[in-house]
Amino acid sequence: MTVHIILIIAAVAYLAVMLKWDMQMMQQNSYRNERYLAWLRTSNDYMSMNRIISLAMLFLMMAGDMGGPKSYFVLAIVAVVLIFQSIALLKKKYKKPLVFTKRVQRLYFTELVILFAVAAVIGINAGRNDGFVMYYITLNVVTFATFSCIFTMAVNWLMKPVEKAINKKYYNDAKRILTQMPQMKIIGITGSYGKTSTKHYLNRILSEQFSVLMTPGSFNTPMGVIRTVREMLQPYNEVFIVEMGAKNIGDIKEICDLVHPQMGILTAVGPQHLESFKTIENVQRTKFELVDALPHDGFAVINNDFPYVANREVTNVEVKRYAVGDNVRCDYHSENVEYSERGTKFTVKGDGKSIDLETKLVGECNISNLMAAVIIAMKLEVPEKKIQYAVSKIEQVEHRLNMKRTASGITIIDDAYNSNPQGSKMALDVLGRMTKGKRIVITPGMIELGDKQEYYNELFGEHIAETCDVAIVVGKYNHDAIMEGIKKKGMKAENVHETATFNEAQALMMKIAAVGDTVLYENDLPDTFK
């Protein structure tokens, strides 16, 4: 009896841990079953070692003689294996661990209770005649743990009406709060890339003149914006900066319908999230939902450095187009760009105005993002000296072309967040300008590029060969495409290294790098791509 009690406790603990993993991946796939299912197919999680081991435990339990002396030995083995598997999963470190939001709590505990209740009912009925109730309950629990991903999708689907009703309540509450603050200026920011950095830069500049709130972290979904309004917005806030992310057509319109921005920044339209958007035209249509939502007396700032921004006509609102270095098709452009170890000096010119700026940031992408923020600040009549002071004090956003120097004399360029074709090229260009020592890149390549993924990663490999002295390619996900591009440009084989994980790449880098060298971390794939 004692063995059966230990076994059922071990089985329930294992089920709880497996459900936690499933919920973590469901959360990273935005609670969308179709995206979670696509992840299952590409990741082969349904054939992971954990599921294979639990399947083996099932066969072991079913193959044993329930009433014989050997059965206790078999069940003890199963219990020990399940306990060790649970501990191993709980100890595992993730780049983006599960956040136990109220939604996760509802989904997780509902699924756990339902599965255990069903396992108990089936077990009691099955063991009524032969007396092996505990055995059958445990068998059912381990079965559910083995195929937990299927039940996670089922419960997520069943809970949709509940979540929809709760979200509607939160939505209406956020709308009520915003309606009570008609004088507040609301600025939307979207783009395939650059929106988070631009949000931080604009917040820093406008804070010199106004009481500003911005959506924190990656709160760029409708529910993220709703949480920001309900939990952080204060009656004295004069400006609300709203980052707007999208992976499907209509996502940005949904946020605009809630907050009704009067001003908007479009930082880029590029090949990002093509797995869901399918075409660049759909990306363009979605990103311009912000500009289309602005009122007739509103103000839009858009980046003409991208063809699918430049070729889109805007007639519904006053618009200012900007670009790094282009003074022909744009209202604003940059001049006199000077890079140094201390940062960048440049001048923004447009509409008969000129403002000299100095920043700790480096790279064309940062100049571009700063320009958008400066144009909005000028429109809101922030004094020039305040703009200059704020720009000089702006700190680099973590993991977005963030430059620092280690105690051992190695310069680190951290561009590990959300790499894309344009951003990765700019990061490599910055690395290429570092001439004091070896230039080392560590990267797993780029993701979510649909059927263009191999193409862009091969181009990425070519640019690595043109700008770097040493390349460390991480993982297998984009390995072949990157290596093909590197080989095409003739980079020496002894300067190209392959590692399975970032930890291995880090250890290898420490052996290779010396004083004066520069290391670029370009992208870091999330857990869903492991």
C-alpha positions as CSV (number, residue, x, y, z in Angstrom):
1,M,0.0,0.0,0.0
2,T,2.8,2.4,0.8
3,V,4.4,1.9,-2.6
4,H,1.1,2.7,-4.3
5,I,0.7,5.9,-2.2
6,I,4.3,7.0,-3.1
7,L,3.6,6.1,-6.8
8,I,0.4,8.1,-7.1
9,I,2.0,11.2,-5.4
10,A,5.0,10.9,-7.8
11,A,2.6,10.5,-10.8
12,V,0.5,13.6,-9.8
13,A,3.7,15.6,-9.2
14,Y,5.0,14.6,-12.7
15,L,1.6,15.5,-14.3
16,A,1.8,18.9,-12.6
17,V,5.3,19.6,-13.9
18,M,4.5,18.4,-17.4
19,L,1.4,20.7,-17.5
20,K,3.5,23.6,-16.3
21,W,5.9,23.0,-19.3
22,D,2.9,22.8,-21.7
23,M,1.4,26.0,-20.2
24,Q,4.8,27.8,-20.6
25,M,4.9,27.0,-24.3
26,M,1.2,27.9,-24.7
27,Q,1.9,31.3,-23.1
28,Q,4.8,31.9,-25.4
29,N,2.5,31.1,-28.3
30,S,0.0,33.7,-27.2
31,Y,-2.5,31.1,-26.0
32,R,-3.3,30.3,-29.6
33,N,-3.9,26.6,-30.3
34,E,-2.9,26.9,-34.0
35,R,0.4,28.5,-33.1
36,Y,1.0,26.0,-30.3
37,L,0.2,23.1,-32.7
38,A,2.7,24.5,-35.2
39,W,5.3,24.7,-32.5
40,L,4.6,21.1,-31.5
41,R,5.2,20.0,-35.1
42,T,8.4,22.0,-35.6
43,S,9.9,21.3,-32.1
44,N,9.0,17.6,-32.0
45,D,8.1,18.1,-28.4
46,Y,5.6,15.3,-28.6
47,M,8.6,13.1,-29.1
48,S,10.7,14.7,-26.4
49,M,12.8,12.6,-24.0
50,N,10.4,13.3,-21.2
51,R,7.4,11.9,-23.1
52,I,9.4,8.9,-24.3
53,I,10.4,8.2,-20.7
54,S,6.9,8.5,-19.4
55,L,5.6,6.3,-22.3
56,A,8.2,3.7,-21.2
57,M,6.9,3.9,-17.6
58,L,3.4,3.2,-18.9
59,F,4.5,0.1,-20.8
60,L,6.5,-1.0,-17.7
61,M,3.4,-0.6,-15.5
62,M,1.2,-2.5,-17.9
63,A,3.7,-5.2,-18.5
64,G,4.1,-6.0,-14.7
65,D,2.1,-8.5,-12.8
66,M,-0.2,-6.4,-10.6
67,G,-0.7,-9.0,-7.9
68,G,2.7,-10.6,-7.9
69,P,5.8,-9.8,-5.8
70,K,7.6,-8.3,-8.8
71,S,4.9,-5.7,-9.2
72,Y,6.1,-3.7,-6.1
73,F,9.6,-3.6,-7.5
74,V,8.3,-2.4,-10.9
75,L,6.1,0.3,-9.3
76,A,9.0,1.5,-7.1
77,I,11.1,1.9,-10.2
78,V,8.4,3.9,-11.9
79,A,8.0,6.1,-8.9
80,V,11.7,6.8,-8.6
81,V,11.9,7.7,-12.4
82,L,8.9,10.0,-12.2
83,I,10.3,11.8,-9.2
84,F,13.7,12.3,-10.8
85,Q,12.1,13.5,-14.0
86,S,10.0,16.0,-12.1
87,I,13.0,17.4,-10.2
88,A,15.0,17.6,-13.5
89,L,12.2,19.6,-15.2
90,L,11.8,21.9,-12.2
91,K,15.5,22.6,-12.0
92,K,15.8,23.4,-15.7
93,K,16.5,27.1,-16.5
94,Y,14.6,28.9,-19.2
95,K,15.2,32.1,-21.0
96,K,11.5,33.0,-20.6
97,P,10.0,31.1,-17.7
98,L,6.3,30.7,-17.2
99,V,4.6,33.8,-15.7
100,F,1.8,32.7,-13.5
101,T,-0.7,35.4,-14.6
102,K,-4.3,35.0,-13.5
103,R,-5.1,33.5,-16.9
104,V,-2.3,30.9,-16.5
105,Q,-3.6,30.1,-13.0
106,R,-7.1,29.5,-14.4
107,L,-6.0,27.3,-17.3
108,Y,-3.4,25.4,-15.3
109,F,-5.4,24.5,-12.2
110,T,-8.5,23.8,-14.2
111,E,-6.6,21.3,-16.4
112,L,-4.9,19.7,-13.4
113,V,-8.1,19.3,-11.4
114,I,-10.0,17.9,-14.5
115,L,-7.3,15.4,-15.4
116,F,-6.9,14.1,-11.9
117,A,-10.7,13.8,-11.4
118,V,-11.1,11.9,-14.7
119,A,-8.1,9.7,-13.8
120,A,-9.7,9.0,-10.4
121,V,-13.2,8.2,-11.8
122,I,-11.8,5.9,-14.4
123,G,-9.4,4.2,-11.9
124,I,-12.2,3.6,-9.3
125,N,-14.5,2.0,-11.9
126,A,-11.7,-0.1,-13.4
127,G,-10.4,-1.3,-10.0
128,R,-13.8,-2.0,-8.5
129,N,-13.6,-5.7,-9.2
130,D,-10.0,-6.6,-8.7
131,G,-9.1,-4.1,-5.9
132,F,-6.3,-2.3,-7.8
133,V,-7.9,1.2,-7.7
134,M,-4.6,3.0,-6.8
135,Y,-2.8,1.3,-9.6
136,Y,-5.4,2.3,-12.2
137,I,-5.5,5.9,-11.0
138,T,-1.8,6.1,-11.3
139,L,-1.8,4.5,-14.7
140,N,-4.3,7.1,-15.9
141,V,-2.4,10.0,-14.4
142,V,0.9,8.9,-16.1
143,T,-1.1,8.5,-19.4
144,F,-2.4,12.0,-19.1
145,A,1.1,13.3,-18.4
146,T,2.5,11.5,-21.4
147,F,-0.1,13.2,-23.7
148,S,-0.5,16.4,-21.7
149,C,0.0,18.7,-24.7
150,I,-3.2,17.4,-26.3
151,F,-5.2,18.1,-23.1
152,T,-3.6,21.5,-22.7
153,M,-5.0,22.5,-26.2
154,A,-8.4,21.0,-25.2
155,V,-8.7,23.0,-22.0
156,N,-7.4,26.2,-23.7
157,W,-10.3,25.8,-26.2
158,L,-12.9,25.0,-23.5
159,M,-11.9,28.1,-21.5
160,K,-12.1,30.5,-24.5
161,P,-15.6,31.8,-23.6
162,V,-14.5,32.4,-20.0
163,E,-11.4,34.2,-21.1
164,K,-13.3,36.3,-23.6
165,A,-15.8,37.4,-21.0
166,I,-13.1,38.3,-18.5
167,N,-11.1,40.2,-21.2
168,K,-14.2,42.1,-22.2
169,K,-14.7,43.3,-18.7
170,Y,-11.1,44.5,-18.4
171,Y,-11.4,46.1,-21.9
172,N,-14.4,48.1,-20.9
173,D,-12.8,49.2,-17.6
174,A,-9.6,50.4,-19.5
175,K,-11.8,52.3,-22.0
176,R,-13.7,54.0,-19.1
177,I,-10.4,55.1,-17.6
178,L,-9.1,56.5,-20.9
179,T,-12.4,58.3,-21.5
180,Q,-12.0,60.2,-18.2
181,M,-8.6,61.6,-19.5
182,P,-9.5,63.4,-22.7
183,Q,-6.7,65.9,-22.4
184,M,-4.0,63.3,-22.4
185,K,-1.9,62.9,-25.5
186,I,-1.7,59.3,-26.7
187,I,1.2,58.3,-29.0
188,G,1.2,54.9,-30.7
189,I,4.5,53.3,-31.9
190,T,4.6,50.3,-34.2
191,G,7.0,48.7,-36.7
192,S,8.5,45.4,-37.7
193,Y,11.5,46.4,-35.5
194,G,12.8,49.4,-33.6
195,K,9.5,50.1,-31.8
196,T,10.7,49.2,-28.2
197,S,13.9,51.3,-28.5
198,T,11.9,54.2,-30.0
199,K,9.4,54.0,-27.1
200,H,12.2,54.2,-24.5
201,Y,13.9,57.1,-26.3
202,L,10.7,59.0,-26.7
203,N,9.8,58.5,-23.1
204,R,13.2,59.8,-21.9
205,I,12.9,62.9,-24.1
206,L,9.3,63.8,-23.4
207,S,9.8,63.2,-19.6
208,E,11.9,66.5,-19.7
209,Q,8.6,68.4,-20.3
210,F,5.7,66.2,-19.4
211,S,4.4,63.5,-17.0
212,V,4.8,60.4,-19.2
213,L,3.7,56.8,-19.0
214,M,4.8,54.2,-21.5
215,T,3.7,50.6,-21.8
216,P,6.4,48.6,-19.9
217,G,8.5,45.7,-21.2
218,S,6.8,43.9,-24.0
219,F,3.3,44.9,-23.0
220,N,2.5,45.5,-26.7
221,T,-0.6,43.3,-27.0
222,P,-4.2,44.4,-26.3
223,M,-4.2,42.8,-22.9
224,G,-0.8,44.3,-22.2
225,V,-2.1,47.8,-23.0
226,I,-5.2,47.1,-20.9
227,R,-3.1,46.1,-17.9
228,T,-1.0,49.2,-18.3
229,V,-4.1,51.4,-18.3
230,R,-5.8,49.7,-15.4
231,E,-2.8,49.2,-13.2
232,M,-0.4,52.1,-14.0
233,L,-2.1,55.1,-15.6
234,Q,-2.4,58.0,-13.2
235,P,-4.8,61.1,-13.5
236,Y,-1.8,63.4,-13.7
237,N,-0.2,61.7,-16.7
238,E,-0.1,64.0,-19.7
239,V,1.3,61.6,-22.3
240,F,0.7,57.9,-22.8
241,I,3.2,56.1,-25.1
242,V,1.7,52.8,-26.4
243,E,3.9,50.2,-28.1
244,M,1.8,48.2,-30.5
245,G,2.9,44.7,-31.6
246,A,1.3,42.5,-34.2
247,K,1.5,39.0,-35.6
248,N,-1.8,39.0,-37.4
249,I,-3.8,41.4,-39.5
250,G,-6.1,43.5,-37.3
251,D,-3.9,43.3,-34.1
252,I,-2.9,47.0,-34.2
253,K,-6.4,48.2,-35.1
254,E,-7.7,46.4,-32.0
255,I,-5.3,48.4,-29.8
256,C,-6.1,51.7,-31.7
257,D,-9.8,51.1,-31.2
258,L,-9.1,51.0,-27.5
259,V,-6.7,53.9,-26.9
260,H,-7.5,56.2,-30.0
261,P,-4.0,57.6,-30.5
262,Q,-3.6,61.2,-31.8
263,M,0.0,60.7,-32.9
264,G,1.9,57.7,-34.3
265,I,5.3,56.5,-35.2
266,L,5.9,53.8,-37.8
267,T,9.6,52.6,-37.4
268,A,9.8,50.0,-40.1
269,V,8.0,47.5,-42.4
270,G,10.1,44.4,-43.1
271,P,10.0,40.6,-43.3
272,Q,9.2,39.9,-39.7
273,H,6.6,37.3,-38.5
274,L,6.1,36.0,-42.0
275,E,5.0,32.7,-40.6
276,S,1.8,34.3,-39.6
277,F,1.6,37.3,-42.0
278,K,2.6,35.2,-45.1
279,T,3.5,38.2,-47.2
280,I,5.3,41.6,-46.8
281,E,2.1,43.3,-48.1
282,N,0.2,41.9,-45.1
283,V,2.9,43.3,-42.8
284,Q,2.6,46.7,-44.5
285,R,-1.2,46.7,-44.2
286,T,-1.1,45.8,-40.5
287,K,1.6,48.3,-39.5
288,F,-0.3,51.1,-41.3
289,E,-3.4,50.3,-39.2
290,L,-1.9,52.8,-36.7
291,V,-1.5,55.6,-39.3
292,D,-5.0,54.8,-40.7
293,A,-6.5,55.1,-37.2
294,L,-5.2,58.6,-36.5
295,P,-7.8,61.5,-36.5
296,H,-7.8,64.1,-39.2
297,D,-5.9,66.5,-36.9
298,G,-3.4,63.9,-35.9
299,F,0.3,63.6,-36.7
300,A,2.2,60.6,-38.1
301,V,6.0,60.1,-38.3
302,I,7.1,57.3,-40.6
303,N,10.4,55.8,-41.7
304,N,11.1,56.1,-45.4
305,D,14.3,54.0,-45.1
306,F,12.0,51.0,-45.8
307,P,10.5,50.6,-49.3
308,Y,7.2,49.3,-48.0
309,V,6.9,52.5,-45.9
310,A,8.1,54.8,-48.6
311,N,5.7,53.4,-51.3
312,R,2.6,53.7,-49.1
313,E,0.7,57.0,-49.6
314,V,-0.8,58.7,-46.5
315,T,-3.6,61.2,-47.1
316,N,-5.7,61.0,-43.9
317,V,-3.4,62.9,-41.6
318,E,-0.4,65.2,-41.5
319,V,2.7,63.1,-42.0
320,K,6.5,63.6,-41.7
321,R,8.8,61.1,-43.4
322,Y,12.3,60.6,-42.1
323,A,15.4,58.6,-43.1
324,V,19.0,58.3,-42.2
325,G,20.9,60.3,-44.8
326,D,18.1,60.6,-47.4
327,N,17.2,64.3,-47.9
328,V,15.4,63.9,-51.2
329,R,12.2,62.0,-50.4
330,C,11.9,62.9,-46.7
331,D,11.0,65.8,-44.5
332,Y,13.7,65.0,-42.0
333,H,17.2,63.4,-42.5
334,S,20.4,63.0,-40.5
335,E,23.8,64.6,-41.4
336,N,27.4,64.7,-40.0
337,V,27.2,61.3,-38.4
338,E,30.4,60.5,-36.4
339,Y,30.9,57.3,-34.5
340,S,33.4,56.9,-31.6
341,E,33.9,54.6,-28.6
342,R,31.9,57.2,-26.6
343,G,28.9,56.9,-28.9
344,T,27.6,59.0,-31.9
345,K,27.3,62.6,-32.9
346,F,24.8,63.6,-35.6
347,T,22.5,66.4,-36.8
348,V,18.8,66.1,-37.5
349,K,17.5,68.5,-40.3
350,G,14.1,69.1,-41.6
351,D,11.3,71.7,-42.0
352,G,13.9,74.4,-41.9
353,K,15.1,73.3,-38.5
354,S,18.5,71.8,-37.5
355,I,19.4,70.2,-34.1
356,D,22.8,68.8,-33.2
357,L,22.7,65.7,-31.0
358,E,25.2,63.6,-29.1
359,T,24.3,60.1,-27.8
360,K,25.9,57.1,-26.1
361,L,24.1,54.9,-28.7
362,V,25.7,53.5,-31.8
363,G,24.4,52.2,-35.1
364,E,22.2,53.5,-37.8
365,C,19.2,51.8,-36.3
366,N,19.6,53.8,-33.1
367,I,20.0,57.1,-35.1
368,S,16.8,56.2,-36.9
369,N,14.9,55.5,-33.8
370,L,16.1,58.7,-32.1
371,M,15.1,60.7,-35.1
372,A,11.5,59.6,-34.8
373,A,11.4,60.4,-31.1
374,V,13.0,63.9,-31.8
375,I,10.5,64.7,-34.5
376,I,7.6,64.0,-32.1
377,A,9.3,66.0,-29.4
378,M,9.7,69.0,-31.7
379,K,6.0,68.7,-32.7
380,L,5.1,68.8,-29.0
381,E,7.3,71.9,-28.6
382,V,9.8,70.5,-26.3
383,P,12.7,73.0,-26.1
384,E,15.8,72.2,-28.1
385,K,18.1,72.2,-25.1
386,K,15.9,69.7,-23.3
387,I,15.9,67.4,-26.3
388,Q,19.7,67.6,-26.6
389,Y,20.1,66.9,-22.8
390,A,17.7,64.0,-22.8
391,V,19.4,62.4,-25.9
392,S,22.8,62.7,-24.3
393,K,21.5,60.9,-21.2
394,I,19.7,58.0,-22.9
395,E,20.9,54.7,-21.9
396,Q,21.1,51.7,-24.2
397,V,18.1,49.4,-24.1
398,E,19.1,46.0,-22.8
399,H,19.8,43.4,-25.6
400,R,19.3,45.9,-28.4
401,L,22.7,46.9,-29.7
402,N,23.8,47.5,-26.1
403,M,27.6,48.1,-25.9
404,K,29.7,47.5,-22.8
405,R,33.3,46.7,-21.9
406,T,34.3,43.8,-19.7
407,A,37.0,43.9,-17.0
408,S,39.2,41.8,-19.2
409,G,39.2,44.4,-21.9
410,I,36.7,42.8,-24.3
411,T,34.0,44.9,-25.9
412,I,30.5,43.3,-25.9
413,I,27.8,44.3,-28.4
414,D,24.6,42.8,-27.1
415,D,22.0,42.6,-29.8
416,A,20.4,39.4,-28.6
417,Y,16.7,40.5,-28.7
418,N,14.5,39.7,-31.7
419,S,17.0,39.8,-34.6
420,N,15.7,40.6,-38.1
421,P,17.3,41.0,-41.5
422,Q,17.7,44.8,-41.3
423,G,18.7,44.9,-37.7
424,S,21.2,42.1,-38.0
425,K,22.9,43.8,-41.0
426,M,23.2,47.0,-39.0
427,A,24.7,45.2,-36.0
428,L,27.3,43.5,-38.2
429,D,28.1,46.9,-39.8
430,V,28.7,48.3,-36.3
431,L,31.0,45.3,-35.5
432,G,32.8,45.8,-38.8
433,R,33.8,49.3,-37.8
434,M,35.7,47.9,-34.8
435,T,39.2,47.6,-35.9
436,K,41.3,47.3,-32.8
437,G,41.1,43.5,-32.4
438,K,39.3,40.5,-33.6
439,R,35.6,40.8,-34.5
440,I,33.7,37.8,-33.2
441,V,30.0,37.1,-33.8
442,I,27.9,34.6,-31.8
443,T,24.5,33.8,-33.4
444,P,21.8,31.2,-33.9
445,G,20.4,33.2,-36.9
446,M,16.9,34.6,-37.4
447,I,13.5,33.1,-37.0
448,E,9.8,33.7,-37.9
449,L,10.6,34.6,-41.5
450,G,8.4,32.0,-43.1
451,D,9.5,30.5,-46.4
452,K,12.1,33.3,-46.6
453,Q,14.0,32.1,-43.5
454,E,16.6,30.1,-45.3
455,Y,17.2,32.9,-47.8
456,Y,17.7,35.7,-45.2
457,N,19.9,33.5,-43.0
458,E,22.1,32.7,-46.0
459,L,22.5,36.4,-46.7
460,F,23.2,36.9,-43.0
461,G,26.0,34.3,-43.3
462,E,27.4,36.2,-46.3
463,H,27.5,39.5,-44.3
464,I,29.1,37.7,-41.4
465,A,32.0,36.6,-43.7
466,E,32.3,40.2,-45.0
467,T,32.5,41.9,-41.5
468,C,33.8,39.4,-39.0
469,D,37.0,37.6,-38.2
470,V,35.5,34.8,-36.2
471,A,32.0,33.3,-36.4
472,I,30.4,31.0,-33.8
473,V,27.1,29.5,-35.1
474,V,24.8,28.2,-32.3
475,G,22.4,25.3,-32.7
476,K,21.0,23.6,-35.7
477,Y,17.9,25.6,-36.4
478,N,19.5,27.9,-39.0
479,H,22.9,26.2,-39.2
480,D,22.9,25.1,-42.8
481,A,21.7,28.4,-44.3
482,I,24.2,30.5,-42.3
483,M,27.1,28.1,-43.1
484,E,26.2,28.2,-46.8
485,G,26.4,32.0,-46.8
486,I,29.7,32.0,-44.9
487,K,31.2,29.5,-47.3
488,K,30.0,31.4,-50.3
489,K,32.0,34.5,-49.3
490,G,35.1,32.4,-48.6
491,M,35.6,32.8,-44.8
492,K,38.4,30.6,-43.6
493,A,37.1,27.3,-42.1
494,E,39.4,27.6,-39.0
495,N,37.6,30.9,-38.1
496,V,34.1,29.3,-38.2
497,H,33.0,27.4,-35.1
498,E,29.8,25.4,-34.3
499,T,28.3,24.9,-30.9
500,A,25.0,23.3,-29.7
501,T,24.2,25.9,-27.0
502,F,24.9,29.5,-26.0
503,N,26.7,28.2,-22.9
504,E,29.1,26.3,-25.1
505,A,29.5,29.3,-27.4
506,Q,30.3,31.5,-24.4
507,A,32.9,29.1,-23.1
508,L,34.5,28.9,-26.6
509,M,34.5,32.7,-26.9
510,M,36.4,33.0,-23.6
511,K,39.1,30.9,-25.1
512,I,39.3,32.8,-28.4
513,A,38.8,36.4,-27.3
514,A,41.6,38.6,-26.1
515,V,42.1,42.2,-24.9
516,G,40.8,44.7,-27.6
517,D,38.5,42.2,-29.3
518,T,34.8,42.9,-29.9
519,V,32.1,40.3,-29.5
520,L,28.6,40.6,-31.0
521,Y,25.7,38.6,-29.6
522,E,23.2,38.6,-32.5
523,N,19.9,37.1,-31.5
524,D,19.1,34.5,-28.8
525,L,16.3,32.1,-29.8
526,P,13.5,31.7,-27.2
527,D,12.7,28.3,-25.6
528,T,10.1,27.6,-28.3
529,F,12.9,27.2,-30.8
530,K,15.0,24.8,-28.8
